[in-house]
Amino acid sequence: MSSARPSAHERILSTATALFNAHGVRGVGVDRIIAESGVAKATLYSHFRTKDDLVLAYLSASDEHWRGALREAAEAAGADPRDQLIGLFDALDASIERDGFRGCAFTRTAGETEPGTAPHTATAEHKRAVRAWLTELARAAGAADPAQLALRISLLIDGTMAAAALEPRPDFAEAARETARALVAQACPARV
């Protein structure tokens, strides 16, 4: 039994995601997405009124994927939130080792869009949501200043992804993990 062909919406979004990841949101026009997804122009615009709507769908899917990967890596590290704050760096390992890794989709998109536009706003909202989750973990880990620890870890994540986009080296994620371990040890008192 053959699997059903993906819907037009799925084909458009899948094609746009691959192209945006490879070339950026500015580097890809709607005509190329139409051609490579095999849909008519009217079909694309019936699913996504504007290119910004398509970029927002791309960012939403990227947000869901990335935050899910971070949570999964954190949970795999065990029940202790201190271990989870370090274990989440395993998600970076997986991302950096992916063929064609180009860095953080949100940072790239923010750099290609104007402040105040819906796509730019979505990138900032993603970063705030990740920091909020990290703050929850840091609070559960007993950090004296959970927001400060979350900020430092989020900057460590973003910096690692930026460095790996320029020079994809697996030791970047390990260096970030060890730095996170030191930050967590400093910020969270040992439990007895």
C-alpha positions in Angstrom: 0.0 0.0 0.0 1.5 3.3 -1.0 1.5 6.3 1.3 -0.7 9.2 0.5 0.9 12.2 -1.2 1.4 15.1 1.1 -1.2 17.9 0.9 -0.4 21.0 -1.0 0.0 22.9 2.3 2.5 20.3 3.5 4.4 20.4 0.2 4.6 24.2 0.2 5.7 24.4 3.9 8.2 21.5 3.5 9.7 23.1 0.4 9.8 26.6 1.9 11.5 25.1 5.1 14.2 23.4 3.1 14.8 26.5 1.0 14.7 29.0 3.9 17.1 26.8 5.9 19.5 26.7 3.0 19.2 30.2 1.6 17.4 32.4 4.1 14.0 33.9 3.9 15.1 36.8 1.8 17.1 34.6 -0.5 14.1 32.6 -1.7 11.3 34.0 -3.7 7.7 32.8 -3.9 8.2 31.7 -7.5 10.9 29.3 -6.5 8.8 27.8 -3.8 5.9 27.4 -6.2 8.2 25.7 -8.8 9.9 23.4 -6.3 6.7 22.4 -4.4 4.8 21.7 -7.6 1.8 23.8 -6.8 0.1 26.6 -8.7 0.5 30.2 -7.6 -3.2 30.3 -6.7 -2.7 27.2 -4.5 0.1 28.8 -2.6 -1.8 32.0 -2.0 -4.9 30.1 -1.0 -2.8 28.5 1.9 -0.5 31.5 2.6 -1.9 35.0 1.8 1.6 36.5 1.8 5.2 35.4 1.9 5.3 36.7 5.5 2.5 34.2 6.3 4.6 31.5 4.9 7.7 32.7 6.9 5.5 32.7 10.0 4.4 29.1 9.4 8.1 28.2 8.9 9.0 29.9 12.1 6.2 28.2 14.0 7.2 24.8 12.8 10.8 25.6 13.6 9.8 26.8 17.1 7.9 23.6 17.7 10.7 21.4 16.5 13.6 23.2 18.3 11.8 23.6 21.7 10.8 20.0 21.5 14.4 19.0 20.8 15.6 21.0 23.7 12.9 19.5 26.1 13.6 16.0 24.9 17.4 16.4 25.4 16.8 17.9 28.9 14.4 15.2 29.9 16.8 12.5 28.7 19.4 13.8 31.2 17.3 12.7 34.1 14.9 14.1 36.6 17.3 16.6 38.3 16.7 20.1 36.7 20.5 20.8 37.2 21.2 17.9 35.0 18.5 19.0 32.5 20.1 22.4 32.2 23.3 20.7 31.0 21.7 17.8 29.1 19.8 20.1 26.8 23.0 20.8 25.0 22.7 17.3 23.5 20.1 19.0 21.2 22.9 21.2 19.9 25.0 18.2 19.2 22.3 16.8 17.0 21.7 20.1 15.2 25.3 20.9 14.6 26.0 17.5 13.2 23.1 17.7 10.7 24.3 18.1 7.1 23.8 21.6 5.9 23.5 23.2 9.4 23.3 27.0 8.9 22.8 28.2 12.5 19.7 29.2 14.3 16.6 29.8 12.1 15.4 32.5 14.3 18.6 34.5 14.5 19.0 34.2 10.7 15.5 35.3 10.1 15.7 38.2 12.6 18.8 39.4 10.6 16.8 39.3 7.4 13.6 41.0 8.5 12.7 44.5 9.7 12.1 45.1 13.4 8.3 45.5 13.9 7.3 43.0 11.2 5.5 39.9 12.1 8.4 37.5 11.2 10.9 39.6 13.2 8.4 39.7 16.2 8.0 35.9 16.0 11.8 35.4 16.2 11.9 37.5 19.4 9.0 35.7 20.9 10.7 32.4 20.3 13.8 33.6 22.1 11.7 34.8 25.0 9.8 31.5 25.2 13.1 29.6 25.4 14.4 31.9 28.1 11.1 31.5 30.0 11.5 27.7 29.9 15.1 27.9 31.0 14.1 30.2 33.8 11.6 27.6 35.0 14.3 24.9 34.9 16.8 27.2 36.7 14.2 27.9 39.4 13.5 24.2 39.8 17.3 23.7 40.0 17.5 26.1 42.9 19.3 28.9 41.2 19.6 32.0 43.3 18.8 34.1 40.3 17.0 31.9 37.8 16.5 34.6 35.2 20.2 35.4 35.1 21.2 31.7 34.8 18.6 31.3 32.0 20.0 34.3 30.2 23.5 33.0 30.4 22.5 29.5 29.1 20.4 31.0 26.3 23.3 33.1 25.2 25.6 30.1 25.3 23.1 28.2 23.1 22.9 31.0 20.6 26.6 31.6 20.6 27.3 27.9 20.0 24.9 27.8 17.1 26.4 31.0 15.5 29.9 29.6 15.8 28.9 26.2 14.4 27.1 27.9 11.4 30.5 29.4 10.5 32.6 26.4 11.3 30.6 23.2 12.1 32.7 21.4 14.7 31.3 18.8 17.1 33.5 20.1 19.9 31.6 23.4 20.1 28.6 21.7 21.7 30.8 19.9 24.2 32.6 23.1 25.1 29.2 24.8 25.6 28.0 21.8 27.7 31.0 22.1 30.0 30.5 25.9 30.3 26.9 25.3 31.2 28.0 22.7 33.8 30.2 25.4 35.4 27.4 28.0 35.3 24.9 25.6 36.9 27.4 24.6 39.6 28.1 28.3 40.4 24.4 29.3 40.3 22.7 26.3 42.0 23.7 25.1 45.4 24.4 21.4 45.7 21.6 19.4 47.2 22.3 17.3 50.2 
